[in-house]
């Protein structure tokens, strides 16, 4: 697929979507936003893809909004931007559609990440971050407020105190501190891209797409369920699993000591 500001590659059942503005540390633009939607939709609909990685070209993941565009807006030179979502649906917001992707969505944070880049990473299922990379949510230092649902996501991921620390201070933290908070999983900087791909490939080739799809739904629903409701949903889904091809394959490959051949059904 051809894009202006990102790259799209499928290998080993893993779709890698790379933000490709390395000269600007992959600073965010309306074009990138639209192309990300298109690329994610392509990966979602492609049966050959079983996991998806978001990462950045060059030495950064995403430096947040392009500051040249922000400076222009201060001077009254507003560029055309994408319309705000009109839906009240939780999954119908600007970036929350990422939560509805039925395949594992992994953020490979290879370098600096800020602002909207952090927001996008939060909507991923798993966040790997290169040792020594930096993360910041600088809204308070720009006269802005928490955007794109980050004030809802952060407390649920790392707790209210850590969320308040990051958002109210706007300070920069290293990957090591972000990992201690539980925000990311730390990987060595050397060979980072290869290791992220290997982790994504494990999910794509060793795990049942059907099981992953349903468990992602369970995790999403759990944010608004009681324990009883979550348990009841699990009981219903377990019964359905017993008749699935993937369950039978899961047992067979284990007993036969071979690699699984899951079909997602």
Secondary structure, 3 states (H helix, E strand, C coil): CCCCCEEEEEECCEEEEEECCHHHCCCECHHHHHHHHHHHHHHHHCCCCCEEEEEECCCEEECCECHHHHHHHHCCCCCCCCCCCCCCCHHHCCCHHHHHCCCEEEEEECCEEECHHHHHHHCCCEEEEECCCEEECCHHHCCCCCCCCHHHHHHHHHCHHHHHHHHHHCCEEEHHHHHHHCCCEEECCCCHHHHHHHHHHHHHHHCCHHHHHHHHHHHHHHCCCCHHHHHHHHHHHHHHHCCCHHHHHHHHHHHHCCCCCCCCC
